Amino acid sequence: MSAFQLNLVPLKEPLGFIKVLEWIGAIFSFATCGGFKGKTEILVSCPPGAENKTVTATFGYPFRLNQASFQSSLNVCDVDWKSQVLIGDYSSSAQFYVTFAVFVFLYCIAALLLYVGYTNLYRDSHKLPMIDFIVTVVATFLWLVSTSAWAKALTDIKVASGPRIVQELMPCKKSTVICHFGSVTSMGSLNVSVIFGFLNMILWGGNAWFVYKETNLHRPSNTSAPHGQGGTAAPPGM
């Protein structure tokens, strides 16, 4: 017979319940970052008396802005706008954050299957809780590192795709071309991804205590008390 035995009780305990929250947190983290698509618009005119026309640069995950070129349906001021791009490559921070969140998502699934299907195996083993504890501590640290790196990259992305881009584009420096910043897509979902990253760090850090309690590092402290209190025998006649 298979050793797998469905037991939903661990999901009601802190160890399993928090793991479910970690699983949900990982989903929100990589979904809000990896699914982002945005654009920056610039209004361009050629004096005298020319109307403003819009050129647009579309960007998204993994945020290689230096590959996001400007596009226009019309020839604006005789400039090859396709050769003009945004500034910066932030793919390393974004991909690190999203890839780590995906790995956490997969680990949470594996851990939940272990908690629910092999509860006795997990709690009777010395190695599995210790491995779980080490992974939890490492994951807490990596959430801090990846989220901090992504938060810094997001700040730079906002600057690179904002009004400052007008000062960086070579055509806009010509006296025959007048550029005005138009708009940029709201990055609220990216802000949410950073928030979830730090929430996940707190969640994993708090869960480390509950995982630690399942290891043999903590169990001896629970069993030592009865031995220390057994020095005298109970008086007769009780």
Secondary structure, DSSP 8 states (H G I E B T S, - for coil): --S-----HHHHSHHHHHHHHHHHHHHHHHHHHHT-EEEEEEEEE-SSS---EEEEEEEETT-BGGG-BEE-SS--TT--GGG-B---B-HHHHHHHHHHHHHHHHHHHHHHHHHHH-HHHHHH-SHHHHHHHHHHHHHHHHHHHHHHHHHHHHHHHHHHTSTTHHHH-SGGGSTT-EEEEEEE---HHHHHHHHHHHHHHHHHHHHHHHHHTTSTTTHHHHHHHHHHT-SS---TT-
